[in-house]
Amino acid sequence: MHLRWALLALLEEEESHGYRLVKRFIQRLGPLWNPNVGQVYQLLHELERRGLVTSQSDAAGARLRRRFRLTARGERALRAWLARRPGWPEPPRQEIFVRVLAAERHGAEAMRAQLARQEEEWRRWLDQVRDATRSAADGSLAGQLAREAMLGQVEANLRWLARCHEVLAARAAP
């Protein structure tokens, strides 16, 4: 899971409690990837069990918080991960594939309807990504690159949908 490496990278910059890590993560890479606070704390506790981070109780106001800090072992693990060859892209497991599979039995028109519905949703998502890109004020290079990657992926998905329509039309032609 990539989120654990993001947490180690953020903790390398400065110690922090879980909620603040989520806020910093979203500032840097969001709003396209919003980790769940519970998931972040679960990962932090796992990282602590593995000796990659330590924590200390921090009485801040009325709440007792745990502040996490990267250990030397965590720094070595992060550097080793950065030195490794990146993994291959995840295989696409998109809902539209299953929708087209289910619609295929009902004919080309049913498939076209699913493709059109998916296109509408991806265009809405594209608008949100573009809005996030325009309104990004944090200046984070990592965030800019993540938003540009997301734009490219959504645009590629829309090109793929257009290609699906072409394939359906070619199959229908005599």
N, C-alpha and C positions, 0 to 999 in steps of 0.2 A: 504494500500500500504506500503510495507516494506521500500521503499526508504525514506519516511519521518522519520522513526526511525533511519535509517543510518545517515541522515543529523543531527538529534538531537545528536546522538552519536559522530559524528565528531565535532560538535560544542561544545560538552561537553569537548573535548580535547583542543580546542582553537577556538577563533572567526575567521571568515573568510568571504570572498566574495564567491558568487556562483560558479564562474569558478574554483576557487581554491578548493572548496569542491568537484567538479567533479573530478579534478585531484587527490586529496587525495583518493577519493572513488575508482578510477580506480587503483591507486597504491596499495591499500589495498586488493581489491577484484577482480580487473580486470586481464586480459582484457576480461573476460568472461561476464561481465555485464557492459555495457557502458551507463550510464544514459544520456539522452538528456539535454543539458544545459538549454534550455527553460523550460523543465519539472522541473528541479531543482529550477529555479527561481520562477516558479509558486507555487511549494510546499513551498518554503521559504516565499513567500508573504502570503500564506494560514496560515503557522505556525505563522507568525507575527500577522495576524488578530486574531488568537486564543490566542495570548499572550504567546506563547511558545518560541518565539525568539523576539529580538528587532534588529533594524538595525540603522546604522549611516552612513551618507555620508562620504566618504573617498576620497579625491582628491589625486589620485596616478598617477603622470605623467599628460598626456593630458586628461585622462579619469576620469570621476567621477564614483566611485564605491560605492556600498552599502556593508558595512561590517556587518555581522550578528553575533549575540551573543545569547547564550542560556540563558533563564531567569530561575529564581527559579521554576516557574510553569512548564517550559519545562523540567527541571531536574526531578521534581516530576513525570511528565507524562512518561518520559523515564524509570524511576525506576519502576513505576507501570506496564508499558508494559513488562519490563524484568521479573517482578514477576508473570505475568499472565501465565497460561498454554499455550504452543505454539499451534498454529492452526494445523489442520490436513493438510496433503499434498493436493495440488491442484489436482483436478481430471485431469487425462491426457486428453488433448484435442489436440491431435497431428494430423497434416495434413494427415499422413499416414492412419489413421482410415477412413477418408472421401475418400481418394484415393482408398482404398480397397473396400469400400462400392460402389463407382462408378464403379469400375472395375469388381465387382462380377457378374454383369449381363452378362459380356462378357466372363466369364469362368475363370477357374483356371490359364490358361496361362497368361491372362491379369493381374490377381492378382499377380502372381509370378513376372511379369515384374515390377509392381509397388513396390513390396517388394525389388527387386534387385536394382531399382533406389534409393529407400530410404536407403538401406544398403550402397550404394556407397557414398551418401551424409553424412551419419552418420560416415562412416570411414574417410572421409575428415575432418569432425568436430573433430573426435577423434584425428587425427594428429595435428590439431590446438591446442586442449586442451593440448595434450602432449608437444607440443612446448612451449606453455605458461607456463606449469609447469616447464619445464627444464630451461627456460630463466628467471623465476621469481627471481629477485635479491633483492626485497624489504625486505625479511625476515618476512613479515607479517604472523602471524599464522592464522589469519582469511582468508587471501588470499590463503594460502596453503590448509586449510580445504575446502574452496569453490572450488578450482581446483580439489581436490581429490573427492569431491562430484560429480562434473561434470563428471570426468572420470568414476566414478561408474555408473552414470546414463546412459552415452553413452554406456558403456559396457553392462549394463542391457538391453538397447534398442536393441543392436545387438544380444544378446541372445534371446530376444523375437522374432526378425525377423527369427532366425534359427528355433525357435519353430513354427512359422507360416508356414515355408516351410515343417516341419514335419507334421503338421495338414493337409496341402494341399495334401501331398503325401499319407497320410493315407486315406483321402477321395477318392482319385483316385484309390486306390488299390481295387481289386475285393473282 
